[in-house]
Amino acid sequence: MTKSFYGTTLSSPLMLGTAQYPSPDILRDAVKAAQPGVVTVSLRRESAGERAGQAFWDLIQELGVPVLPNTAGCHTVKEAVTTAHMAREVFGTEWIKLEVIGELDTLQPDVFGLVEAARVLAEDGFKVFPYTTEDLVVAERLLAAGCEVLMPWGAPIGSGKGLNNVFGLRALRAHFPDVPLVVDAGIGVPSHAAQALELGYDAVLLNTAVAKAGDPARMAEAFRLAVQAGALARTADPMEERDMAVPSTPVAGKAMLA
Ligand SMILES: CC(=O)[C@@H](O)[C@H](O)COP(=O)(O)O
């Protein structure tokens, strides 16, 4: 069953980042090819960085895809909350992808700061999409803080390693069957995205895998197809894995050679 995100049903379970593309035209082509349900935009990075300015915002608006602003690059609760407020003003949306980074080598979320920032923002009317780990206790705390969506990492941001902890992601899915879950970060190739959907995740969020591909638009299209395949497979009720072989060709009626 397709779940909604704070009451909104997305046109695709693909959420696409808009950073690191070689040029605005390549970003535009990639978004057109991916047909994502949302694009995510880092307000902090864009306003501090190279592509700052009206042209980038105009391009994002021209794409006609719902925007999920994010607090990428924030390391403290204060920074994240301030950035979320700026994003709400700029984009006119209460949706915020909340990142509070806790560790520099892995860009692992600071889950303590994350829960605190989520509570502050949810109390202030934000619809929070928290970038978290697969930890079940942290998940409980985020839901109690007012989050109605969880975004566990697949692997460290930008690593392209795919789903590092399939057991943990499965456990999270089984534990919270009614909560919209999104695998965010670390996805490297379309099969990783398909796998997340096959596991029953409701969406995937990715950026580097498309932006840093040799041909971003072509890769974007591959991801569009992969999430469709994964979602379709999930509705087809995949077979259970087995530890032992089971013949797939029946023996009865088989020609016997003397
Ligand atoms: C764009 C964004 O929100 C990133 O912080 C996100 O987590 C994507 O990660 P990848 O670049 O690994 O796909």
The ligand as an SDF file (V2000), in Angstrom:
LIG
                    3D

 13 12  0  0  0  0  0  0  0  0999 V2000
   21.2010   15.6000   -0.6350 C   0  0  0  0  0  0  0  0  0  0  0  0
   21.1020   15.0570    0.7050 C   0  0  0  0  0  0  0  0  0  0  0  0
   20.1460   15.2380    1.4030 O   0  0  0  0  0  0  0  0  0  0  0  0
   22.2250   14.2380    1.1850 C   0  0  0  0  0  0  0  0  0  0  0  0
   22.6560   14.6930    2.4170 O   0  0  0  0  0  0  0  0  0  0  0  0
   21.7310   12.8440    1.1860 C   0  0  0  0  0  0  0  0  0  0  0  0
   21.7690   12.2340    2.3850 O   0  0  0  0  0  0  0  0  0  0  0  0
   22.1510   12.0650    0.0000 C   0  0  0  0  0  0  0  0  0  0  0  0
   23.1960   11.1760    0.1960 O   0  0  0  0  0  0  0  0  0  0  0  0
   23.9510   10.5300   -1.0600 P   0  0  0  0  0  0  0  0  0  0  0  0
   24.6600   11.6510   -1.7250 O   0  0  0  0  0  0  0  0  0  0  0  0
   24.8730    9.4960   -0.4820 O   0  0  0  0  0  0  0  0  0  0  0  0
   22.9130    9.9310   -1.9470 O   0  0  0  0  0  0  0  0  0  0  0  0
  1  2  1  0
  2  3  2  0
  2  4  1  0
  4  5  1  0
  4  6  1  0
  6  7  1  0
  6  8  1  0
  8  9  1  0
  9 10  1  0
 10 11  2  0
 10 12  1  0
 10 13  1  0
M  END
$$$$
